[in-house]
Amino acid sequence: MGIDDVRARLELLRIEHRDLDSAIGSLADVSAADQLQLARLKKRKLRLRDEIAVLEDQLIPDIIA
């Protein structure tokens, strides 16, 4: 996977992460929110955050101190 591929994937993940954040906020505002659906969205958002962190680490060169 080249740097451009990593950057493109990273951008897609960030967009999905933001969309999930909005969906979670909207669902949480509803008093009769489906707690199972809310939990699934939050779990997906955490997995995205972890994948974003891995991809960001790939873009940052290792620095030997």
N, C-alpha and C positions, 0 to 999 in steps of 0.2 A: 504494500500500500504506500503510494507516494505521498509527499507532503500535501500536494493539492487535493488528493483524495481524502486525507485526514482532515484538512480544513473544511472541505465540503460536507463530510459526515458530521463534523463538529457543529457546523452551522445548522444542519438539519436537526440535530439533537437539541441544540439550544432553543430552536423554534418550538419543537415538540414539548420541551420542558416548560417554556412560557405558556403554551397552550394548556398544558395540564394544570399549571398554577391557576390560570383563569377558571378552568373547569372546576377545580377543587374549591375555589373561592365561591363560585356560583352555587355549587351543590351544598356547600356548608351553610350558605345563607338561607336555604330552604329548611324550614323547621321539620319537615317530614323527610329529611334526606335519607337516602339509602346508605346506611352505615357500611355495608359490605362493599358497595360500589366506591364509596369515599375511600375506604381502606385500600382498595385495589389501585385507585388512581394515585394515592400517596406512595404506595409501594413502587409503582411504575416510575413515578417522579424521582424517587431515590435511586432506582437502578439507572435512570438516565443521567443523574448527577454523577454517579460513579463512573459511567462510561465516558462522560464528558471529561472528567478528571484524568482518566487514562489517556485519552486522545490529546489533551493539553500537555500532558507529560511527554508524549511522543514528539510534540512540536518544540519543546524546550530542550536544547542540547545539554548533555551531562557536563557539569563543570567539576573538574578534579581540583580540589583545594590543596 
